[in-house]
């Protein structure tokens, strides 16, 4: 119970300290999904469900790629 309360308290503090950024991030993300879905449906002539899947999966894949690239880049920069 204490762990759960601690997690909720920490999450509440993070939200309080970053409310504006979190809201803008959510709005940006929803907009990104809507734009990606629309573009895929128009340009690639795919169904809504395929476009929705790509609009969600593709940014996640890019995030993972960026994380790996950043870790590699940082490890190369330290050695020079």
N, CA, C and O atoms as CSV, one atom per row, in Angstrom:
chain,resi,resn,atom,element,x,y,z
A,1,UNK,N,N,0.823,-1.197,0.000
A,1,UNK,CA,C,0.000,0.000,0.000
A,1,UNK,C,C,0.863,1.255,0.000
A,1,UNK,O,O,0.548,2.224,-0.690
A,2,UNK,N,N,1.966,1.245,0.780
A,2,UNK,CA,C,2.845,2.415,0.821
A,2,UNK,C,C,3.500,2.662,-0.528
A,2,UNK,O,O,3.672,3.810,-0.940
A,3,UNK,N,N,3.867,1.583,-1.217
A,3,UNK,CA,C,4.492,1.727,-2.527
A,3,UNK,C,C,3.510,2.375,-3.497
A,3,UNK,O,O,3.867,3.293,-4.236
A,4,UNK,N,N,2.275,1.892,-3.488
A,4,UNK,CA,C,1.251,2.448,-4.372
A,4,UNK,C,C,1.026,3.928,-4.068
A,4,UNK,O,O,0.944,4.747,-4.984
A,5,UNK,N,N,0.928,4.265,-2.802
A,5,UNK,CA,C,0.742,5.673,-2.421
A,5,UNK,C,C,1.932,6.519,-2.867
A,5,UNK,O,O,1.762,7.648,-3.325
A,6,UNK,N,N,3.134,5.967,-2.730
A,6,UNK,CA,C,4.339,6.686,-3.156
A,6,UNK,C,C,4.358,6.929,-4.650
A,6,UNK,O,O,4.754,7.999,-5.111
A,7,UNK,N,N,3.927,5.926,-5.407
A,7,UNK,CA,C,3.889,6.056,-6.864
A,7,UNK,C,C,2.890,7.134,-7.267
A,7,UNK,O,O,3.187,7.981,-8.110
A,8,UNK,N,N,1.699,7.098,-6.659
A,8,UNK,CA,C,0.680,8.102,-6.981
A,8,UNK,C,C,1.121,9.501,-6.552
A,8,UNK,O,O,0.836,10.477,-7.246
A,9,UNK,N,N,1.804,9.606,-5.431
A,9,UNK,CA,C,2.293,10.900,-4.968
A,9,UNK,C,C,3.364,11.435,-5.910
A,9,UNK,O,O,3.360,12.618,-6.250
A,10,UNK,N,N,4.281,10.569,-6.333
A,10,UNK,CA,C,5.332,10.977,-7.268
A,10,UNK,C,C,4.728,11.383,-8.610
A,10,UNK,O,O,5.137,12.383,-9.200
A,11,UNK,N,N,3.762,10.613,-9.087
A,11,UNK,CA,C,3.102,10.934,-10.354
A,11,UNK,C,C,2.378,12.266,-10.255
A,11,UNK,O,O,2.400,13.062,-11.193
A,12,UNK,N,N,1.743,12.506,-9.128
A,12,UNK,CA,C,1.047,13.777,-8.909
A,12,UNK,C,C,2.007,14.955,-8.912
A,12,UNK,O,O,1.697,16.010,-9.464
A,13,UNK,N,N,3.166,14.782,-8.300
A,13,UNK,CA,C,4.164,15.848,-8.289
A,13,UNK,C,C,4.720,16.103,-9.690
A,13,UNK,O,O,4.915,17.251,-10.089
A,14,UNK,N,N,4.972,15.026,-10.429
A,14,UNK,CA,C,5.460,15.181,-11.801
A,14,UNK,C,C,4.424,15.931,-12.626
A,14,UNK,O,O,4.762,16.842,-13.381
A,15,UNK,N,N,3.158,15.542,-12.477
A,15,UNK,CA,C,2.088,16.222,-13.212
A,15,UNK,C,C,2.003,17.687,-12.816
A,15,UNK,O,O,1.908,18.552,-13.687
A,16,UNK,N,N,2.034,17.986,-11.519
A,16,UNK,CA,C,1.934,19.372,-11.047
A,16,UNK,C,C,3.070,20.232,-11.568
A,16,UNK,O,O,2.866,21.391,-11.931
A,17,UNK,N,N,4.272,19.664,-11.605
A,17,UNK,CA,C,5.445,20.427,-12.044
A,17,UNK,C,C,5.534,20.568,-13.562
A,17,UNK,O,O,6.264,21.423,-14.062
A,18,UNK,N,N,4.798,19.738,-14.295
A,18,UNK,CA,C,4.923,19.725,-15.753
A,18,UNK,C,C,3.578,19.777,-16.462
A,18,UNK,O,O,3.464,19.320,-17.599
A,19,UNK,N,N,2.569,20.319,-15.819
A,19,UNK,CA,C,1.205,20.300,-16.348
A,19,UNK,C,C,1.120,20.830,-17.778
A,19,UNK,O,O,0.512,20.192,-18.637
A,20,UNK,N,N,1.718,21.983,-18.039
A,20,UNK,CA,C,1.658,22.581,-19.376
A,20,UNK,C,C,2.331,21.710,-20.426
A,20,UNK,O,O,1.782,21.498,-21.507
A,21,UNK,N,N,3.500,21.215,-20.116
A,21,UNK,CA,C,4.228,20.373,-21.065
A,21,UNK,C,C,3.490,19.072,-21.327
A,21,UNK,O,O,3.447,18.601,-22.463
A,22,UNK,N,N,2.916,18.494,-20.298
A,22,UNK,CA,C,2.184,17.239,-20.462
A,22,UNK,C,C,0.963,17.464,-21.348
A,22,UNK,O,O,0.687,16.658,-22.236
A,23,UNK,N,N,0.235,18.547,-21.117
A,23,UNK,CA,C,-0.939,18.845,-21.933
A,23,UNK,C,C,-0.545,19.067,-23.390
A,23,UNK,O,O,-1.188,18.532,-24.292
A,24,UNK,N,N,0.504,19.849,-23.626
A,24,UNK,CA,C,0.956,20.084,-25.003
A,24,UNK,C,C,1.423,18.791,-25.652
A,24,UNK,O,O,1.191,18.580,-26.843
A,25,UNK,N,N,2.069,17.933,-24.900
A,25,UNK,CA,C,2.526,16.650,-25.432
A,25,UNK,C,C,1.346,15.790,-25.847
A,25,UNK,O,O,1.380,15.155,-26.902
A,26,UNK,N,N,0.313,15.764,-25.035
A,26,UNK,CA,C,-0.888,14.979,-25.358
A,26,UNK,C,C,-1.553,15.529,-26.615
A,26,UNK,O,O,-1.924,14.767,-27.508
A,27,UNK,N,N,-1.705,16.860,-26.687
A,27,UNK,CA,C,-2.315,17.479,-27.862
A,27,UNK,C,C,-1.477,17.181,-29.105
A,27,UNK,O,O,-2.028,16.845,-30.154
A,28,UNK,N,N,-0.156,17.299,-29.000
A,28,UNK,CA,C,0.732,17.008,-30.122
A,28,UNK,C,C,0.586,15.550,-30.565
A,28,UNK,O,O,0.514,15.269,-31.762
A,29,UNK,N,N,0.544,14.639,-29.618
A,29,UNK,CA,C,0.444,13.219,-29.935
A,29,UNK,C,C,-0.861,12.899,-30.639
A,29,UNK,O,O,-0.869,12.175,-31.635
A,30,UNK,N,N,-1.953,13.426,-30.137
A,30,UNK,CA,C,-3.258,13.198,-30.778
A,30,UNK,C,C,-3.243,13.787,-32.186
A,30,UNK,O,O,-3.740,13.165,-33.125
A,31,UNK,N,N,-2.680,14.976,-32.335
A,31,UNK,CA,C,-2.569,15.590,-33.654
A,31,UNK,C,C,-1.706,14.763,-34.592
A,31,UNK,O,O,-2.031,14.602,-35.769
A,32,UNK,N,N,-0.600,14.237,-34.063
A,32,UNK,CA,C,0.278,13.386,-34.876
A,32,UNK,C,C,-0.480,12.166,-35.385
A,32,UNK,O,O,-0.388,11.819,-36.562
A,33,UNK,N,N,-1.220,11.524,-34.504
A,33,UNK,CA,C,-1.993,10.347,-34.919
A,33,UNK,C,C,-3.004,10.724,-36.003
A,33,UNK,O,O,-3.135,10.018,-37.003
A,34,UNK,N,N,-3.711,11.826,-35.809
A,34,UNK,CA,C,-4.729,12.246,-36.780
A,34,UNK,C,C,-4.106,12.573,-38.136
A,34,UNK,O,O,-4.639,12.190,-39.177
A,35,UNK,N,N,-2.985,13.277,-38.121
A,35,UNK,CA,C,-2.309,13.618,-39.373
A,35,UNK,C,C,-1.787,12.372,-40.058
A,35,UNK,O,O,-1.959,12.213,-41.267
A,36,UNK,N,N,-1.154,11.490,-39.309
A,36,UNK,CA,C,-0.604,10.260,-39.891
A,36,UNK,C,C,-1.710,9.389,-40.487
A,36,UNK,O,O,-1.554,8.842,-41.579
A,37,UNK,N,N,-2.810,9.266,-39.778
A,37,UNK,CA,C,-3.934,8.467,-40.282
A,37,UNK,C,C,-4.473,9.065,-41.575
A,37,UNK,O,O,-4.694,8.352,-42.554
A,38,UNK,N,N,-4.683,10.376,-41.573
A,38,UNK,CA,C,-5.223,11.048,-42.745
A,38,UNK,C,C,-4.293,10.900,-43.952
A,38,UNK,O,O,-4.740,10.566,-45.049
A,39,UNK,N,N,-3.014,11.148,-43.745
A,39,UNK,CA,C,-2.047,11.053,-44.848
A,39,UNK,C,C,-1.997,9.630,-45.389
A,39,UNK,O,O,-2.006,9.434,-46.605
A,40,UNK,N,N,-1.944,8.650,-44.520
A,40,UNK,CA,C,-1.892,7.258,-44.988
A,40,UNK,C,C,-3.144,6.868,-45.757
A,40,UNK,O,O,-3.064,6.182,-46.776
A,41,UNK,N,N,-4.290,7.302,-45.275
A,41,UNK,CA,C,-5.530,6.958,-45.965
A,41,UNK,C,C,-5.596,7.616,-47.345
A,41,UNK,O,O,-6.104,7.014,-48.291
A,42,UNK,N,N,-5.091,8.836,-47.467
A,42,UNK,CA,C,-5.152,9.553,-48.743
A,42,UNK,C,C,-4.027,9.096,-49.688
A,42,UNK,O,O,-4.283,8.752,-50.842
A,43,UNK,N,N,-2.797,9.097,-49.195
A,43,UNK,CA,C,-1.649,8.817,-50.055
A,43,UNK,C,C,-1.513,7.327,-50.362
A,43,UNK,O,O,-1.309,6.942,-51.514
A,44,UNK,N,N,-1.627,6.493,-49.334
A,44,UNK,CA,C,-1.408,5.057,-49.528
A,44,UNK,C,C,-2.702,4.303,-49.790
A,44,UNK,O,O,-2.672,3.113,-50.104
A,45,UNK,N,N,-3.832,4.978,-49.666
A,45,UNK,CA,C,-5.139,4.366,-49.909
A,45,UNK,C,C,-5.330,3.088,-49.086
A,45,UNK,O,O,-5.699,2.035,-49.607
A,46,UNK,N,N,-5.064,3.220,-47.780
A,46,UNK,CA,C,-5.250,2.087,-46.868
A,46,UNK,C,C,-6.475,2.327,-45.999
A,46,UNK,O,O,-6.987,3.444,-45.919
A,47,UNK,N,N,-6.934,1.274,-45.355
A,47,UNK,CA,C,-8.106,1.389,-44.492
A,47,UNK,C,C,-7.762,2.175,-43.221
A,47,UNK,O,O,-6.593,2.368,-42.889
A,48,UNK,N,N,-8.787,2.610,-42.539
A,48,UNK,CA,C,-8.605,3.353,-41.289
A,48,UNK,C,C,-7.838,2.523,-40.262
A,48,UNK,O,O,-6.940,3.046,-39.602
A,49,UNK,N,N,-8.172,1.251,-40.116
A,49,UNK,CA,C,-7.514,0.411,-39.100
A,49,UNK,C,C,-6.026,0.218,-39.394
A,49,UNK,O,O,-5.208,0.225,-38.475
A,50,UNK,N,N,-5.678,0.049,-40.652
A,50,UNK,CA,C,-4.258,-0.071,-41.005
A,50,UNK,C,C,-3.546,1.247,-40.737
A,50,UNK,O,O,-2.448,1.258,-40.182
A,51,UNK,N,N,-4.163,2.356,-41.128
A,51,UNK,CA,C,-3.568,3.670,-40.889
A,51,UNK,C,C,-3.413,3.936,-39.394
A,51,UNK,O,O,-2.390,4.467,-38.961
A,52,UNK,N,N,-4.419,3.572,-38.607
A,52,UNK,CA,C,-4.355,3.755,-37.158
A,52,UNK,C,C,-3.218,2.944,-36.555
A,52,UNK,O,O,-2.464,3.442,-35.719
A,53,UNK,N,N,-3.102,1.701,-36.980
A,53,UNK,CA,C,-2.022,0.840,-36.474
A,53,UNK,C,C,-0.667,1.442,-36.791
A,53,UNK,O,O,0.201,1.511,-35.922
A,54,UNK,N,N,-0.477,1.882,-38.032
A,54,UNK,CA,C,0.800,2.481,-38.412
A,54,UNK,C,C,1.061,3.779,-37.658
A,54,UNK,O,O,2.196,4.053,-37.268
A,55,UNK,N,N,0.026,4.571,-37.452
A,55,UNK,CA,C,0.184,5.848,-36.753
A,55,UNK,C,C,0.619,5.652,-35.306
A,55,UNK,O,O,1.216,6.548,-34.708
A,56,UNK,N,N,0.326,4.499,-34.749
A,56,UNK,CA,C,0.732,4.208,-33.371
A,56,UNK,C,C,2.061,3.454,-33.332
A,56,UNK,O,O,2.943,3.788,-32.541
A,57,UNK,N,N,2.203,2.453,-34.173
A,57,UNK,CA,C,3.390,1.584,-34.138
A,57,UNK,C,C,4.637,2.318,-34.645
A,57,UNK,O,O,5.713,2.180,-34.063
A,58,UNK,N,N,4.504,3.081,-35.705
A,58,UNK,CA,C,5.665,3.738,-36.309
A,58,UNK,C,C,6.374,4.692,-35.344
A,58,UNK,O,O,7.602,4.645,-35.273
A,59,UNK,N,N,5.679,5.550,-34.599
A,59,UNK,CA,C,6.397,6.407,-33.641
A,59,UNK,C,C,7.074,5.608,-32.519
A,59,UNK,O,O,8.136,5.997,-32.033
A,60,UNK,N,N,6.471,4.514,-32.119
A,60,UNK,CA,C,7.097,3.677,-31.091
A,60,UNK,C,C,8.388,3.079,-31.639
A,60,UNK,O,O,9.411,3.075,-30.954
A,61,UNK,N,N,8.345,2.571,-32.879
A,61,UNK,CA,C,9.548,2.011,-33.509
A,61,UNK,C,C,10.628,3.088,-33.652
A,61,UNK,O,O,11.805,2.823,-33.407
A,62,UNK,N,N,10.231,4.299,-34.046
A,62,UNK,CA,C,11.199,5.389,-34.156
A,62,UNK,C,C,11.805,5.746,-32.802
A,62,UNK,O,O,12.992,6.064,-32.723
A,63,UNK,N,N,11.015,5.699,-31.751
A,63,UNK,CA,C,11.520,5.995,-30.411
A,63,UNK,C,C,12.573,4.982,-29.991
A,63,UNK,O,O,13.606,5.347,-29.430
A,64,UNK,N,N,12.313,3.725,-30.261
A,64,UNK,CA,C,13.273,2.671,-29.926
A,64,UNK,C,C,14.556,2.862,-30.731
A,64,UNK,O,O,15.657,2.765,-30.190
A,65,UNK,N,N,14.406,3.135,-32.037
A,65,UNK,CA,C,15.561,3.374,-32.892
A,65,UNK,C,C,16.367,4.555,-32.364
A,65,UNK,O,O,17.593,4.478,-32.285
A,66,UNK,N,N,15.693,5.650,-32.000
A,66,UNK,CA,C,16.401,6.828,-31.496
A,66,UNK,C,C,17.165,6.502,-30.211
A,66,UNK,O,O,18.305,6.936,-30.041
A,67,UNK,N,N,16.549,5.747,-29.314
A,67,UNK,CA,C,17.199,5.381,-28.056
A,67,UNK,C,C,18.481,4.600,-28.329
A,67,UNK,O,O,19.525,4.886,-27.743
A,68,UNK,N,N,18.398,3.612,-29.222
A,68,UNK,CA,C,19.576,2.803,-29.571
A,68,UNK,C,C,20.648,3.695,-30.214
A,68,UNK,O,O,21.823,3.618,-29.853
A,69,UNK,N,N,20.242,4.528,-31.151
A,69,UNK,CA,C,21.182,5.428,-31.815
A,69,UNK,C,C,21.847,6.360,-30.815
A,69,UNK,O,O,23.061,6.556,-30.869
A,70,UNK,N,N,21.072,6.937,-29.903
A,70,UNK,CA,C,21.617,7.859,-28.915
A,70,UNK,C,C,22.614,7.164,-27.994
A,70,UNK,O,O,23.667,7.721,-27.683
A,71,UNK,N,N,22.284,5.945,-27.555
A,71,UNK,CA,C,23.213,5.194,-26.696
A,71,UNK,C,C,24.513,4.918,-27.440
A,71,UNK,O,O,25.596,5.076,-26.876
A,72,UNK,N,N,24.416,4.507,-28.705
A,72,UNK,CA,C,25.609,4.228,-29.506
A,72,UNK,C,C,26.412,5.515,-29.698
A,72,UNK,O,O,27.630,5.526,-29.522
A,73,UNK,N,N,25.720,6.600,-30.061
A,73,UNK,CA,C,26.373,7.885,-30.319
A,73,UNK,C,C,27.113,8.375,-29.073
A,73,UNK,O,O,28.260,8.817,-29.147
A,74,UNK,N,N,26.436,8.287,-27.936
A,74,UNK,CA,C,27.047,8.752,-26.685
A,74,UNK,C,C,28.268,7.907,-26.328
A,74,UNK,O,O,29.263,8.432,-25.828
A,75,UNK,N,N,28.193,6.598,-26.584
A,75,UNK,CA,C,29.343,5.743,-26.265
A,75,UNK,C,C,30.530,6.061,-27.176
A,75,UNK,O,O,31.678,5.945,-26.747
A,76,UNK,N,N,30.277,6.457,-28.412
A,76,UNK,CA,C,31.348,6.819,-29.343
A,76,UNK,C,C,31.946,8.175,-28.970
A,76,UNK,O,O,33.145,8.395,-29.141
A,77,UNK,N,N,31.121,9.075,-28.467
A,77,UNK,CA,C,31.595,10.421,-28.119
A,77,UNK,C,C,32.481,10.396,-26.881
A,77,UNK,O,O,33.420,11.185,-26.776
A,78,UNK,N,N,32.194,9.506,-25.953
A,78,UNK,CA,C,32.967,9.433,-24.713
A,78,UNK,C,C,34.398,8.955,-24.965
A,78,UNK,O,O,35.327,9.359,-24.266
A,79,UNK,N,N,34.565,8.098,-25.962
A,79,UNK,CA,C,35.874,7.503,-26.192
A,79,UNK,C,C,36.835,8.443,-26.914
A,79,UNK,O,O,38.021,8.132,-27.025
A,80,UNK,N,N,36.361,9.571,-27.402
A,80,UNK,CA,C,37.253,10.487,-28.152
A,80,UNK,C,C,37.755,11.597,-27.289
A,80,UNK,O,O,38.510,12.449,-27.757
